[in-house]
Each structure stands twice: as C-alpha cells, then as structure tokens.
Amino acid sequence: MKWCIFLVTAGIFLACEGRELSRCDLVRELRRYGFSENQMRDWVCLVENESSRRTDVIGKPNSDGSRDYGLFQINDRYWCSNTNTPGKDCNVTCKQLLSNNIRDSAVCAQKIFRRHGFNAWYGWANRCRGKPLPDIRSC
C-alpha cells in the first residue's frame, strides 16, 4: 500500500513538472501545430532564446510588472489571464501556457506572430534577427 501511495504521488509530481524539449522534439511539435517550414529555424531560435525549450518557464517581472509564460514566453499583460478564467487576446490562462502539451502556447504564439511578427519577442530580435540560426537539418 505504501508503494502504491508513493507511485501515485511521484506520478502527480512528474506530471506537473515542465519538460525540456530537445531541438528535434521542438521542431516536431512546431510542425504538428502548422508552423511554417520556411520560418522553422527562426521559431527554434526564438524558443531557445526565450525559454531554453522549457515548457514551465515563468519569466522575471518585466519593467511594467507583467510576466512572460511558457515555451514562447507569452506576456500576461496582453495575451493570457492570471486568473482561473481564460481571457485576454489568446483567451487562455497563463497556467495553460505552462503545460507540457504546447497546443495553447502554439496557437497563441501564432496569433502574436500574425499581428506583430517575430519582433514581438526580444529574444528573437536581439539574438536571432540577422544572425546564424540553429541547424535543424537532422530533424
């Protein structure tokens, strides 16, 4: 019985913990959600520089007090709600953006991109634009 309780507790802990995707796992996930193959290296560079390919990252407070969430570091000022009710422009909670299932994050990131392009992300603007992009040929 103690073993069973331990395994259930460990399973819950592991299920709540974020995951770090390998570069090729990230590429596969982005392809799954319809990200453009022509921009794939830019997206990989963006994610690597924003969250180090981790799904559970919550950024330090920005100068305006807002925070960035998840794989794409999506800002709570405009895009996600810090309540238990989905809201703001992506109609999600910020907690949903921390999930190992990146669907909500991917949909929101694509919405941000359609409105603002890659310049919406400082990680891309400062570390990817005009610079060598990650090699994903083996993915």
Backbone torsions as a table, in degrees:
resi	resn	phi	psi	omega
1	MET	NA	-43.2	179.1
2	LYS	-61.0	-38.9	179.0
3	TRP	-61.7	-42.6	-179.8
4	CYS	-62.2	-45.3	178.5
5	ILE	-62.5	-42.7	178.3
6	PHE	-60.1	-46.4	-178.0
7	LEU	-64.9	-40.2	177.9
8	VAL	-64.8	-45.2	179.1
9	THR	-62.3	-44.3	178.8
10	ALA	-63.1	-40.7	178.9
11	GLY	-62.7	-41.6	177.6
12	ILE	-64.2	-44.5	179.6
13	PHE	-60.0	-46.0	-178.1
14	LEU	-68.6	-33.8	180.0
15	ALA	-67.9	-28.8	-178.1
16	CYS	-85.9	-19.2	-177.7
17	GLU	-75.5	141.1	178.3
18	GLY	-70.0	169.9	178.1
19	ARG	-124.0	152.5	174.2
20	GLU	-105.9	119.1	-179.1
21	LEU	-83.4	143.6	169.4
22	SER	-70.6	165.9	178.7
23	ARG	-58.2	-45.8	-178.5
24	CYS	-70.1	-34.3	174.2
25	ASP	-61.9	-41.1	177.6
26	LEU	-61.1	-47.0	179.2
27	VAL	-58.8	-45.1	179.0
28	ARG	-60.6	-42.6	179.1
29	GLU	-65.4	-43.0	179.4
30	LEU	-63.8	-40.8	176.4
31	ARG	-61.7	-41.8	-179.5
32	ARG	-57.7	-34.8	-178.0
33	TYR	-99.1	16.7	169.0
34	GLY	80.1	20.9	176.3
35	PHE	-68.5	142.6	-176.4
36	SER	-63.0	130.5	177.3
37	GLU	-62.4	-33.8	179.6
38	ASN	-65.8	-23.4	-178.6
39	GLN	-110.2	6.2	-172.8
40	MET	-57.0	-42.3	-179.0
41	ARG	-65.9	-34.6	176.0
42	ASP	-65.5	-43.4	179.1
43	TRP	-63.8	-41.8	178.9
44	VAL	-62.8	-44.5	178.4
45	CYS	-60.6	-44.2	179.5
46	LEU	-58.2	-52.5	-177.6
47	VAL	-63.5	-40.4	179.6
48	GLU	-63.4	-35.5	-178.5
49	ASN	-86.6	-22.4	178.7
50	GLU	-86.7	-44.9	-172.4
51	SER	-131.8	4.0	-175.4
52	SER	56.4	32.2	178.7
53	ARG	65.5	25.4	177.8
54	ARG	-102.5	137.7	-177.7
55	THR	-82.0	-18.8	-170.9
56	ASP	-105.0	15.7	-174.7
57	VAL	-77.2	129.3	169.8
58	ILE	-115.7	120.4	-176.6
59	GLY	-71.3	160.9	173.9
60	LYS	-63.9	155.9	179.5
61	PRO	-57.8	136.6	174.9
62	ASN	-78.1	172.3	-176.8
63	SER	-59.6	-26.5	179.1
64	ASP	-92.2	5.3	179.5
65	GLY	89.4	-8.2	178.6
66	SER	-75.6	167.5	178.1
67	ARG	-133.4	161.6	-179.8
68	ASP	-114.2	143.5	-170.4
69	TYR	-129.4	138.5	166.8
70	GLY	78.6	-166.4	-174.8
71	LEU	-54.8	-42.7	-177.2
72	PHE	-96.8	0.5	-178.4
73	GLN	52.4	64.9	-177.9
74	ILE	-87.9	130.9	-171.0
75	ASN	-79.6	137.8	-179.3
76	ASP	-81.4	-7.7	178.6
77	ARG	-69.7	-37.2	-175.0
78	TYR	-116.6	-31.1	-161.6
79	TRP	-109.3	-31.8	-177.2
80	CYS	-134.8	153.8	-177.5
81	SER	-95.1	136.2	177.0
82	ASN	-88.1	12.0	175.2
83	THR	-101.0	-174.6	176.5
84	ASN	-84.9	-1.7	-179.7
85	THR	-105.3	125.2	176.9
86	PRO	-55.8	145.2	180.0
87	GLY	-170.6	-166.0	-175.6
88	LYS	57.8	-167.5	-168.4
89	ASP	-62.8	-29.1	179.0
90	CYS	-94.1	-4.0	178.8
91	ASN	52.8	47.8	177.3
92	VAL	-137.4	162.4	168.5
93	THR	-87.0	154.3	177.3
94	CYS	-62.8	-32.5	178.6
95	LYS	-61.2	-35.7	178.0
96	GLN	-61.7	-28.1	-178.5
97	LEU	-77.2	-5.8	179.7
98	LEU	-99.6	3.2	-175.6
99	SER	-72.2	150.7	173.1
100	ASN	-67.9	-25.0	172.5
101	ASN	-83.5	111.3	-170.3
102	ILE	-86.7	9.4	-176.5
103	ARG	-52.3	-54.5	-177.6
104	ASP	-61.9	-40.8	177.9
105	SER	-63.6	-42.4	-178.7
106	ALA	-64.7	-45.3	179.6
107	VAL	-62.2	-43.9	179.6
108	CYS	-65.5	-44.5	179.3
109	ALA	-60.2	-39.5	178.3
110	GLN	-66.0	-35.9	177.2
111	LYS	-65.6	-45.3	177.9
112	ILE	-60.2	-45.0	-179.6
113	PHE	-61.0	-43.2	179.3
114	ARG	-59.5	-33.7	-178.9
115	ARG	-84.4	-38.6	-168.9
116	HIS	-126.8	-7.5	-176.0
117	GLY	70.2	-170.5	-179.2
118	PHE	-67.2	-20.4	-179.6
119	ASN	-64.4	-10.1	175.8
120	ALA	-66.8	-17.7	-177.3
121	TRP	-113.6	119.7	178.2
122	TYR	-63.4	-34.9	178.3
123	GLY	-58.5	-40.0	177.7
124	TRP	-73.4	-47.8	-176.3
125	ALA	-60.2	-38.8	-175.4
126	ASN	-89.0	-25.7	-172.4
127	ARG	-123.1	-6.9	-176.5
128	CYS	-122.5	-40.3	-176.3
129	ARG	-59.6	122.1	177.4
130	GLY	73.0	10.5	-178.3
131	LYS	-118.0	164.4	177.0
132	PRO	-59.8	132.7	-178.5
133	LEU	-97.4	159.4	-177.7
134	PRO	-57.8	147.0	177.2
135	ASP	-84.9	118.9	179.8
136	ILE	-120.7	16.6	-178.0
137	ARG	-56.9	-33.5	-177.3
138	SER	-81.7	-1.7	-178.5
139	CYS	-95.1	NA	NA
